[in-house]
């Protein structure tokens, strides 16, 4: 496990633009279709003063995800987080490079519920070309960029940043632009996550993913999050897998917290510490709710 190894003398923006170019070059060599999303891949109209990025995000055609990850590994990128350990949505594989920093390779985007390959094809069909340090790369259409920005805002822990992103991508847009965004929301089945960001989430209480987006957008305990993930799972087998995983230690996350690869003793200690932390969280949540009555 490594910390960010980026040389301090390299401009953050310049480094990330060059990182986009480096990743696109790898994608071109291995034949993977990727869309550069968020950060410095956003259109100028969606960027505002003070909005910065610290890594690169790409959305890859789902069936080519491993193909791209393998090629990045051969080009000097190292695993930081796998799909299953990175987020509740298991959507991105994080790699790090000693010069270019971090990249999140997305196999799908949280909030989009239609078939992953169909969703990518819809976004790919509307792609436009953007130049990164002389390397041509594909980015989503402006409407799709707005939607991705809003869906990402729904799960940001920095609520002030989330509000500014929603203002730039939704509330500050025209009626025609909002209509286009809503059409794309419907095409991608992203209604619940979209409502979590812009308002109206309670209208989707009957949807399996409602609770997960409520926790993501409003906060919740670890137990609430795991229960929400189980409820949102589509199959019984997936629900069982999540229940089993909830009992295990996320070793990659623990390594990030500790700053080194954990020993067997540290993993065992964390295994017994997690239930105690969870119980304390639930106790505090119960006390808060009781106090509001």
PyMOL commands that set and color helices and strands:
alter all, ss='L'
color gray80, all
select helices_A, chain A and resi 12-30+39-41+44-46+62-74+83-86+116-125+142-153+159-171+175-188+191-198+201-204+210-218+222-232+236-246+251-258+264-291
alter helices_A, ss='H'
color red, helices_A
select strands_A, chain A and resi 34-37+56-60+78-81+92-97+101-106+128-132+135-139
alter strands_A, ss='S'
color yellow, strands_A
deselect
rebuild
show_as cartoon
